[in-house]
């Protein structure tokens, strides 16, 4: 959900700025900025049809070269046919000629989720719905240590207030950590290697992100757990403007994490075809590939697939719980300068099919 909104906001901000910025590389003498407002329409399996509006302030700090990426403050709201309400303020700040990057989000959400249980032993037809209200704080601050390599810190905070659960469901019993809600407050260390030739539609290069994240009562958390993840993508340029994109994600959790903070398989980015969180546990491993190629005019197409598994412990990831997905999609080029696509994907997993209409690539 946030993935879609962020890309749509970036699309409008970059389009608005391109009409005002020049190609000069000397520092700006005054603060430059632009304002834009626009409607939102989207569809995801987790939300169904959603609509709303957003506004954006895009600017560069005084003294920043006009060749640097603009900073952005975004404000929006949306309502979905699943009766979800979203208010959010994502931000991306760049200064010192992009040596420093701050990204994050302030938000408040009323959301309905499907819960399929934890692990691999639940019946395939098991599902229960729950409603949650939560404020959200996301802060990521990174510094350019050397070309293409950033390192920094992360602070995340969510205060989950679970409003409704199924009367006969697992969350009602209270045996699952986090079933009564609670605060998650943690600090993390982020390392990012990014040699992609383009942010929104890379044709070559790599993107690797390694994160160690620590949630402790001393930080205000109601839970005590650590999460370690590695997300790596590589892009191979082929003849005729074709691209092979490969991604691997793995991670594990130590301690007692709430069910909503476990590693999730499914959604619009990983294992398309499964509902986000259809499978969740303390450990996960997943590999996926996508073949991207142009058709005609502004149209392109993709074919993709993935294999992944979850387990309670990392050394128990096993082939007997391996899940697959296959699918394809159409791309419509919305912004030639920034190479931003409208994405429509159909993903198929075991006994499930899902549709996605979003902005930007899955990885």
C-alpha positions as CSV (number, residue, x, y, z in Angstrom):
1,X,0.0,0.0,0.0
2,X,2.7,2.5,1.1
3,X,4.8,1.4,-1.9
4,X,2.1,2.4,-4.3
5,X,1.4,5.8,-2.7
6,X,5.0,6.8,-2.5
7,X,5.6,6.1,-6.2
8,X,2.5,7.9,-7.3
9,X,3.6,11.0,-5.2
10,X,7.1,10.8,-6.7
11,X,5.6,10.7,-10.2
12,X,3.7,13.9,-9.8
13,X,6.5,15.7,-7.9
14,X,9.1,15.0,-10.5
15,X,6.7,16.0,-13.3
16,X,6.0,19.3,-11.6
17,X,9.6,20.1,-11.0
18,X,10.7,19.3,-14.5
19,X,8.7,22.3,-15.7
20,X,10.6,24.7,-13.4
21,X,14.2,23.4,-13.1
22,X,17.0,24.2,-15.4
23,X,20.0,22.0,-16.2
24,X,22.4,24.3,-14.4
25,X,24.7,22.7,-11.8
26,X,25.7,25.7,-9.8
27,X,24.1,26.1,-6.3
28,X,20.7,27.7,-6.2
29,X,20.6,31.3,-4.9
30,X,17.2,31.0,-3.4
31,X,15.0,28.1,-2.2
32,X,13.1,26.6,-5.1
33,X,9.9,24.8,-4.6
34,X,6.7,23.6,-6.3
35,X,3.3,22.6,-5.0
36,X,0.9,20.0,-6.6
37,X,-2.4,18.3,-5.7
38,X,-4.0,15.4,-7.3
39,X,-6.5,12.5,-6.9
40,X,-5.6,8.9,-6.0
41,X,-7.2,5.7,-7.4
42,X,-5.8,2.3,-6.8
43,X,-6.6,-1.4,-6.4
44,X,-4.8,-4.1,-4.3
45,X,-6.1,-7.4,-2.9
46,X,-5.6,-6.0,0.6
47,X,-7.7,-2.9,0.0
48,X,-9.9,-3.5,-3.1
49,X,-10.7,-0.2,-4.8
50,X,-9.3,2.9,-3.0
51,X,-9.5,6.6,-3.7
52,X,-8.5,9.8,-2.1
53,X,-6.2,12.8,-2.7
54,X,-2.7,14.0,-2.0
55,X,-0.6,17.1,-2.1
56,X,3.2,17.5,-2.3
57,X,5.8,20.2,-1.6
58,X,9.0,19.6,-3.6
59,X,12.0,21.8,-2.9
60,X,15.8,22.0,-2.6
61,X,17.5,23.4,0.4
62,X,19.3,26.7,-0.1
63,X,22.7,26.1,-1.6
64,X,21.9,22.7,-3.1
65,X,22.8,22.2,-6.8
66,X,20.0,22.0,-9.2
67,X,21.3,18.6,-10.4
68,X,20.5,17.1,-7.1
69,X,17.3,15.3,-6.3
70,X,14.6,17.5,-4.9
71,X,13.4,17.0,-1.3
72,X,9.7,16.2,-0.8
73,X,7.0,16.5,1.8
74,X,3.8,14.8,1.0
75,X,0.4,14.8,2.6
76,X,-2.5,12.6,1.6
77,X,-5.5,10.6,2.6
78,X,-7.5,7.7,1.2
79,X,-10.5,5.5,1.8
80,X,-11.0,2.0,0.4
81,X,-14.0,-0.2,-0.2
82,X,-12.7,-2.4,2.6
83,X,-13.6,0.6,4.9
84,X,-9.9,1.4,5.5
85,X,-8.9,5.0,6.2
86,X,-5.4,6.2,5.6
87,X,-3.7,9.5,6.5
88,X,0.0,9.8,5.8
89,X,2.9,12.3,5.5
90,X,5.8,10.6,3.8
91,X,9.0,12.6,3.3
92,X,12.3,12.4,1.5
93,X,15.0,14.9,2.3
94,X,18.4,15.3,0.5
95,X,21.1,17.7,1.4
96,X,24.9,18.3,1.1
97,X,24.6,17.3,-2.6
98,X,22.9,14.0,-1.6
99,X,25.5,13.0,0.9
100,X,22.7,12.9,3.5
101,X,19.4,11.3,2.9
102,X,16.4,11.2,5.3
103,X,13.3,9.2,4.4
104,X,10.3,8.2,6.4
105,X,6.7,8.6,7.2
106,X,4.2,10.0,9.7
107,X,0.8,8.4,9.5
108,X,-2.4,7.3,11.1
109,X,-4.3,4.3,9.8
110,X,-7.6,2.4,10.3
111,X,-7.0,-0.9,8.6
112,X,-8.6,-4.3,8.2
113,X,-6.3,-7.2,7.7
114,X,-6.7,-10.9,7.0
115,X,-4.9,-13.2,9.4
116,X,-4.0,-16.7,8.2
117,X,-2.2,-17.8,11.3
118,X,1.6,-18.1,12.0
119,X,3.7,-20.7,10.3
120,X,2.9,-23.6,8.0
121,X,0.5,-25.8,10.0
122,X,-2.8,-23.9,9.7
123,X,-5.5,-25.3,7.4
124,X,-5.5,-23.8,3.9
125,X,-9.1,-22.5,4.4
126,X,-8.3,-20.8,7.7
127,X,-8.6,-17.0,7.7
128,X,-9.9,-14.4,10.2
129,X,-10.2,-10.6,9.8
130,X,-9.2,-8.1,12.4
131,X,-9.4,-4.3,12.6
132,X,-6.6,-2.1,13.9
133,X,-6.0,1.6,14.5
134,X,-2.4,2.8,14.7
135,X,-0.2,5.9,14.5
136,X,3.1,5.4,12.7
137,X,6.5,7.1,12.8
138,X,9.2,6.1,10.3
139,X,12.7,7.7,10.3
140,X,15.6,6.6,8.2
141,X,18.8,8.6,8.1
142,X,21.8,7.6,6.0
143,X,25.1,9.1,5.0
144,X,27.2,8.5,1.8
145,X,30.3,6.8,3.1
146,X,31.8,6.1,-0.4
147,X,30.4,6.0,-3.9
148,X,27.1,4.0,-4.0
149,X,27.3,3.0,-0.4
150,X,25.1,4.6,2.3
151,X,25.0,3.7,6.0
152,X,22.8,5.0,8.8
153,X,20.2,4.5,11.4
154,X,16.4,3.7,11.5
155,X,13.8,4.4,14.1
156,X,10.3,2.9,13.7
157,X,7.3,3.3,16.0
158,X,3.8,1.8,15.7
159,X,1.1,1.7,18.4
160,X,-1.3,-1.0,17.4
161,X,-4.8,-0.8,19.0
162,X,-6.7,-3.8,17.8
163,X,-10.4,-3.0,17.7
164,X,-12.1,-6.1,16.4
165,X,-11.2,-9.7,16.0
166,X,-13.1,-12.8,14.9
167,X,-15.2,-14.1,17.9
168,X,-13.9,-17.7,17.4
169,X,-10.5,-16.9,16.0
170,X,-6.9,-17.4,17.1
171,X,-6.4,-13.8,18.0
172,X,-9.3,-14.0,20.5
173,X,-7.7,-16.7,22.5
174,X,-4.7,-14.5,23.3
175,X,-2.0,-17.1,22.8
176,X,-0.4,-15.3,19.9
177,X,2.1,-12.5,20.8
178,X,0.6,-9.1,19.9
179,X,-3.0,-10.3,19.7
180,X,-3.9,-7.6,22.3
181,X,-2.1,-4.9,20.4
182,X,0.8,-2.9,21.8
183,X,3.7,-0.5,20.9
184,X,6.6,-1.4,18.7
185,X,9.5,1.0,19.1
186,X,13.0,0.1,17.8
187,X,16.3,1.3,16.5
188,X,18.1,-0.2,13.5
189,X,21.3,0.0,11.5
190,X,20.9,0.2,7.7
191,X,23.6,-0.4,5.1
192,X,22.7,0.2,1.4
193,X,24.7,-0.5,-1.8
194,X,23.1,1.1,-4.8
195,X,24.7,1.1,-8.2
196,X,21.5,1.1,-10.3
197,X,21.6,3.2,-13.4
198,X,18.0,4.4,-12.6
199,X,15.9,4.4,-9.6
200,X,12.5,3.6,-11.0
201,X,13.3,1.3,-13.9
202,X,16.9,0.0,-13.6
203,X,18.5,-1.8,-16.5
204,X,21.8,-2.6,-14.8
205,X,23.5,-2.4,-11.4
206,X,22.6,-3.8,-8.0
207,X,20.7,-2.7,-4.9
208,X,21.6,-4.4,-1.7
209,X,20.1,-3.5,1.7
210,X,21.1,-5.1,5.0
211,X,19.3,-4.1,8.2
212,X,19.7,-5.0,11.8
213,X,16.7,-3.8,13.8
214,X,16.3,-3.9,17.7
215,X,13.0,-3.5,19.6
216,X,13.5,-3.1,23.3
217,X,11.4,-2.0,26.3
218,X,14.1,0.7,27.0
219,X,13.0,2.3,23.7
220,X,9.3,2.3,24.7
221,X,8.4,-1.0,23.0
222,X,6.0,-3.5,24.6
223,X,7.9,-6.3,22.9
224,X,11.5,-7.5,23.0
225,X,12.8,-8.8,19.7
226,X,15.5,-8.3,17.0
227,X,15.0,-8.6,13.2
228,X,17.8,-9.1,10.6
229,X,17.1,-8.9,6.9
230,X,19.0,-8.9,3.6
231,X,17.4,-7.7,0.4
232,X,19.4,-8.0,-2.8
233,X,18.5,-7.2,-6.4
234,X,20.5,-7.3,-9.6
235,X,19.5,-6.1,-13.0
236,X,20.9,-7.4,-16.3
237,X,20.6,-5.4,-19.5
238,X,19.8,-7.6,-22.5
239,X,19.5,-6.8,-26.3
240,X,16.4,-5.0,-27.6
241,X,15.9,-3.1,-24.3
242,X,15.0,-6.3,-22.5
243,X,15.9,-6.6,-18.8
244,X,16.3,-9.6,-16.5
245,X,15.7,-8.6,-12.8
246,X,16.6,-10.9,-10.0
247,X,15.9,-10.5,-6.3
248,X,16.6,-12.5,-3.1
249,X,15.2,-11.7,0.3
250,X,16.0,-13.5,3.6
251,X,15.7,-12.7,7.2
252,X,15.2,-14.0,10.7
253,X,13.8,-12.7,14.1
254,X,15.1,-13.5,17.6
255,X,13.0,-12.9,20.7
256,X,9.3,-12.7,20.9
257,X,7.9,-10.5,18.1
258,X,4.2,-9.7,17.7
259,X,2.4,-11.4,14.9
260,X,2.2,-8.2,12.9
261,X,6.0,-7.7,12.9
262,X,6.8,-11.2,11.7
263,X,8.3,-11.7,8.2
264,X,5.5,-11.7,5.7
265,X,5.2,-13.5,2.4
266,X,2.8,-12.2,-0.3
267,X,1.6,-8.8,-1.5
268,X,2.6,-6.6,-4.4
269,X,6.4,-6.9,-4.0
270,X,7.1,-10.5,-2.9
271,X,5.2,-13.6,-4.0
272,X,2.6,-11.8,-6.0
273,X,-0.5,-13.9,-6.1
274,X,-0.7,-14.4,-2.3
275,X,-2.3,-12.0,0.1
276,X,0.3,-10.0,2.0
277,X,0.9,-12.0,5.2
278,X,-0.7,-15.2,3.8
279,X,2.4,-16.9,5.3
280,X,4.3,-15.3,8.2
281,X,6.9,-16.5,10.7
282,X,10.2,-15.7,12.4
283,X,12.3,-16.7,9.3
284,X,11.8,-16.4,5.6
285,X,13.7,-17.0,2.4
286,X,12.6,-16.0,-1.1
287,X,14.0,-15.7,-4.6
288,X,12.2,-14.1,-7.5
289,X,12.9,-13.3,-11.2
290,X,11.2,-10.9,-13.6
291,X,11.7,-10.6,-17.4
292,X,10.8,-7.1,-18.7
293,X,10.4,-6.2,-22.3
294,X,8.9,-3.4,-24.4
295,X,5.9,-3.9,-26.7
296,X,5.0,-0.8,-28.6
297,X,4.3,2.9,-28.0
298,X,4.4,3.3,-24.2
299,X,3.5,-0.3,-23.5
300,X,5.6,-3.0,-22.0
301,X,5.1,-6.4,-20.5
302,X,6.7,-8.7,-17.8
303,X,6.7,-12.3,-16.8
304,X,7.7,-13.2,-13.3
305,X,7.9,-16.1,-10.7
306,X,9.2,-16.8,-7.2
307,X,9.9,-19.5,-4.7
308,X,9.9,-18.9,-1.0
309,X,9.2,-20.4,2.4
310,X,8.7,-19.4,6.1
311,X,9.6,-21.2,9.3
312,X,9.8,-20.6,13.0
313,X,13.6,-21.0,12.9
314,X,16.0,-20.2,10.1
315,X,17.6,-23.7,10.0
316,X,14.1,-25.2,9.6
317,X,13.3,-23.5,6.2
318,X,12.5,-26.6,4.1
319,X,11.5,-27.6,0.6
320,X,8.3,-29.2,1.9
321,X,6.9,-25.8,2.7
322,X,8.1,-24.1,-0.5
323,X,5.5,-21.9,-2.1
324,X,5.6,-20.8,-5.7
325,X,4.0,-18.1,-7.8
326,X,3.9,-17.3,-11.5
327,X,2.4,-14.4,-13.3
328,X,2.6,-11.6,-15.9
329,X,1.7,-8.0,-16.3
330,X,1.4,-5.0,-18.5
331,X,3.3,-1.7,-18.1
332,X,2.2,1.8,-19.2
333,X,5.0,4.4,-19.3
334,X,3.6,7.4,-17.4
335,X,6.8,9.6,-17.3
336,X,9.4,9.2,-20.0
337,X,12.0,11.3,-18.2
338,X,11.8,9.4,-15.0
339,X,10.9,6.0,-16.5
340,X,7.9,5.5,-14.2
341,X,5.4,2.8,-15.1
342,X,1.8,2.1,-14.3
343,X,1.9,-1.5,-13.3
344,X,-0.9,-4.1,-13.7
345,X,0.0,-7.6,-12.6
346,X,-1.8,-10.9,-12.3
347,X,-0.1,-13.3,-9.9
348,X,-1.0,-17.0,-9.4
349,X,0.0,-19.1,-6.5
350,X,-1.3,-22.4,-5.1
351,X,-5.1,-22.1,-5.1
352,X,-5.0,-18.3,-5.3
353,X,-4.9,-15.5,-7.9
354,X,-4.5,-11.8,-7.1
355,X,-4.5,-8.6,-9.2
356,X,-2.4,-5.5,-8.6
357,X,-2.8,-2.0,-10.1
358,X,0.0,0.2,-8.7
359,X,2.9,2.5,-9.7
360,X,6.5,1.4,-10.1
361,X,8.1,-2.0,-10.3
362,X,8.0,-4.8,-7.6
363,X,11.7,-4.6,-7.1
